[in-house]
C-alpha cells in the first residue's frame, strides 16, 4: 500500500505500508510503515525527513517457542540530490 501527496510548494509526502510473514523456523509477522517528506532547496537538491515504524509479532525463533511484540521507530534527516536516490 502506497500513498503520495504533492503540495503547491513542490514539497512531497510519501507513505508506504508493507507486511511480511515468516512460517519457517522463525515464525514472525511484521508490519512496516515508511514515511518521507521532501522539501525542495536548490535545483535538484532536497531536504528529506524520513520516519519509519516497525511492528513485529514473533511466535518462534530458531525452532524455540517465543512470544512477544516489538516496536521500533527511526527518524532520519538528510539531503537528497536528483530523483531521491543519492544521499550527500
Buried (B, 14 or more C-beta within 10 A) or exposed (E): EEEEEEEEEEBBBBBBEEEEEEEEEBBBBBBBBBBBBBEEEEEEEBBBBBBBBBBBEBBBEEEEEEEEEEEEEEEEEEEBBEEBEEEE
